[in-house]
Amino acid sequence: MSDPIARLPASGPRRIVAATVLSALAALILWLAVAVPNPTAWRLALGLLGLGVALSVRAMWIGTREAVELRAEGLFLSNGRRLVSMDAIAGVDRGMFAIKPSNGFVLRLRHAPGAAWVPGLYWRIGRRIGVGGITDAGAARAMADILAVRLAERARGE
């Protein structure tokens, strides 16, 4: 495997703020499930929702220890897990009206590799991968630009 061309880690302060806000939301929802007199179905629904939010906080905290890396072979996590190969990428959307993570970009793929998600870092649904969230906007823009140049070079046959 080649060395990283570009690296997109989660921003430390944004990671802390996101975990704090989501933890507060989970606590509020769980408090509503227990303290406010509601019918049993509502209590159960709120309890499950609060638990789901708490689990997503845990997934975000663990997942954002890694960084997204652009290598010659494609997009990888810093632990070596491949998100998508370079051959599978059809295009990059980073415009204002693209449905993308904040501070990030979306890759259009040639085929659907299956769903995956690390809250705050990336999501993969169908033939799209959204990269970004609690990442640095400048680093994400640089990675998207490098990807766009590489895809243009590939289209020209270089």
ABEGO torsion letter per residue (X at the ends): XBBBABBBBBBAAAAAAAAAAAAAAAAAAAAAAAABBBBAAAAAAAAAAAAAAAAAAAAAAAAAABBBBBBAAEBBBAAGBBABBAAABABBBABAABBBBBGBBBBBBABBAEBBBBBGABBBBEABBBBEGABBAAAAAAAAAAAAAAAAAAAAGX
